[in-house]
Amino acid sequence: MTKKIEFTDRAKEQIEKIISEDQIKKFFRISVKGGGCSGFKYNFSFDNKINKEDVLFGNAIIDNTSLDIISGSVIDFKKEMIGESFVINNPKASSSCGCGLSFSV
């Protein structure tokens, strides 16, 4: 089974913008960590290296364990009155927290 992630144009543009502004940041890292109010939480960071368990999606990297949990998701970047953030629409999430970063499967 192929593991797929889709990035909206807004997300791609924002990742490119951040990476181009800082020569140290080379990749946008998406990971899933245990914790949060619903069991798992999304973590967004930047990295300058790819590990052997990472899968590359353009300028984004996701480790295989996290990819198993978010495969099939759409990554977006939203600007709202309360701020700007990356958002993951994960079809595997059975519930999520109001913050949008915490979820359960």
Buried (B, 14 or more C-beta within 10 A) or exposed (E): EEEEBEBBEBBBEBBEEEBEEEEEBBBBBBBBEEEBEBBBBBBBEBBEEBEEEBBEBEBBBBBEEBBEBBBEBBBBBBEEEEEEBBBBBBEEBEEBBEEBBBBBB
